[in-house]
């Protein structure tokens, strides 16, 4: 059976990892955000090193089998070096708390600028982390 590709015209996006969000994640990586690749992480392959096409848009991959990624890159360290971690909303909130960038607004959102749009809210979390890391 041939693979059934994601159809952005008819399917709800499983992630909000568009090109702009991937670039923010790259900035987090450049600023030294630590990441140890593990099952359950999304990662961006900006250089197209992974040959099988991703089921997600923008060369975003989900680590379901860490041994498969080790087969491709050779080691966990190589995965972390060559891919860009895309923290989910939940992971980004936990990172904000861990790094002291968590300043909830009385509305219950992380900040007053956090939008109702999930992609914009995740971008807001990434930007908070960038500021906290010195960017």
C-alpha positions as CSV (number, residue, x, y, z in Angstrom):
1,X,0.0,0.0,0.0
2,X,1.5,3.4,-1.0
3,X,2.0,5.9,1.8
4,X,-0.9,8.4,2.4
5,X,0.6,11.9,2.6
6,X,-0.6,14.7,4.8
7,X,-2.9,16.9,2.8
8,X,-2.7,20.5,4.2
9,X,-5.9,21.4,2.3
10,X,-8.1,18.8,4.1
11,X,-6.2,17.5,7.2
12,X,-5.7,19.2,10.5
13,X,-2.0,19.8,11.0
14,X,-0.5,17.4,13.6
15,X,2.1,19.9,14.5
16,X,2.6,23.7,14.2
17,X,6.2,23.4,13.2
18,X,6.3,25.7,10.2
19,X,9.5,27.2,8.7
20,X,9.4,30.2,11.1
21,X,9.1,28.0,14.2
22,X,11.9,25.8,12.9
23,X,14.1,28.8,12.6
24,X,13.3,29.9,16.2
25,X,14.2,26.4,17.3
26,X,17.5,26.6,15.4
27,X,18.2,29.8,17.3
28,X,17.6,27.9,20.6
29,X,20.1,25.3,19.5
30,X,22.7,28.0,18.6
31,X,22.2,29.5,22.0
32,X,23.0,26.2,23.7
33,X,19.6,24.7,24.6
34,X,20.6,21.2,25.7
35,X,18.9,18.3,24.1
36,X,19.4,14.5,24.4
37,X,17.4,12.9,21.6
38,X,14.9,10.4,22.8
39,X,11.6,8.8,21.8
40,X,8.8,11.3,21.8
41,X,10.7,14.3,20.4
42,X,10.1,16.1,17.2
43,X,13.2,17.1,15.2
44,X,13.8,19.2,12.1
45,X,16.2,18.0,9.5
46,X,17.3,21.4,7.9
47,X,19.9,19.8,5.7
48,X,17.8,16.9,4.4
49,X,20.1,14.2,5.7
50,X,17.3,11.8,6.4
51,X,16.5,10.0,3.1
52,X,13.0,8.7,3.8
53,X,10.5,11.5,3.3
54,X,8.9,12.8,6.5
55,X,5.2,12.3,6.9
56,X,5.1,15.8,8.4
57,X,5.6,19.0,6.4
58,X,9.0,20.9,6.4
59,X,11.3,17.9,7.0
60,X,10.0,17.5,10.5
61,X,10.4,14.0,12.0
62,X,9.1,12.3,15.1
63,X,11.5,10.1,17.0
64,X,9.5,6.9,17.5
65,X,12.4,4.5,17.2
66,X,15.7,5.9,18.5
67,X,17.7,2.9,17.1
68,X,16.4,3.9,13.6
69,X,17.8,7.4,14.0
70,X,21.1,6.0,15.4
71,X,21.3,3.8,12.3
72,X,21.0,7.0,10.1
73,X,23.3,9.2,12.1
74,X,25.6,6.8,14.0
75,X,25.1,8.0,17.5
76,X,22.9,10.0,19.8
77,X,25.5,12.8,19.8
78,X,25.4,13.0,16.0
79,X,21.6,13.1,16.0
80,X,21.7,16.1,18.4
81,X,24.4,17.8,16.3
82,X,22.7,17.4,12.9
83,X,19.0,17.8,13.8
84,X,17.2,20.6,15.5
85,X,15.0,19.7,18.4
86,X,11.4,21.1,18.1
87,X,10.1,21.2,21.7
88,X,6.3,20.7,21.8
89,X,4.2,23.2,23.7
90,X,4.3,21.0,26.8
91,X,8.1,20.6,26.6
92,X,8.5,24.3,26.0
93,X,6.4,25.2,29.0
94,X,8.5,22.8,31.1
95,X,11.7,24.4,29.8
96,X,10.4,27.8,30.6
97,X,9.7,26.7,34.2
98,X,13.1,24.9,34.5
99,X,15.1,27.9,33.1
100,X,13.2,30.6,35.0
101,X,11.4,32.0,32.0
102,X,7.9,31.1,33.3
103,X,6.0,34.2,34.2
104,X,2.3,33.4,34.0
105,X,-0.1,36.2,33.2
106,X,-3.3,36.4,35.2
107,X,-5.2,35.3,32.1
108,X,-3.7,31.8,32.6
109,X,-1.6,32.1,29.5
110,X,2.2,32.3,29.8
111,X,2.2,35.9,28.8
112,X,-0.2,38.5,27.6
113,X,1.3,38.4,24.1
114,X,0.6,34.6,23.9
115,X,-2.0,34.3,21.2
116,X,-4.9,31.8,21.0
117,X,-3.4,30.4,17.9
118,X,-1.3,27.3,18.9
119,X,1.6,28.1,16.5
120,X,1.8,31.7,17.7
121,X,1.7,30.6,21.4
122,X,4.5,28.0,20.8
123,X,6.5,30.7,19.0
124,X,6.0,33.0,22.0
125,X,7.4,30.2,24.3
126,X,10.4,29.8,22.0
127,X,11.0,33.5,22.1
128,X,10.9,33.5,25.9
129,X,13.5,30.8,25.9
130,X,15.7,32.6,23.4
131,X,15.6,35.7,25.6
132,X,16.4,33.6,28.7
133,X,19.3,32.0,26.9
134,X,20.8,35.3,26.0
135,X,19.5,35.8,22.5
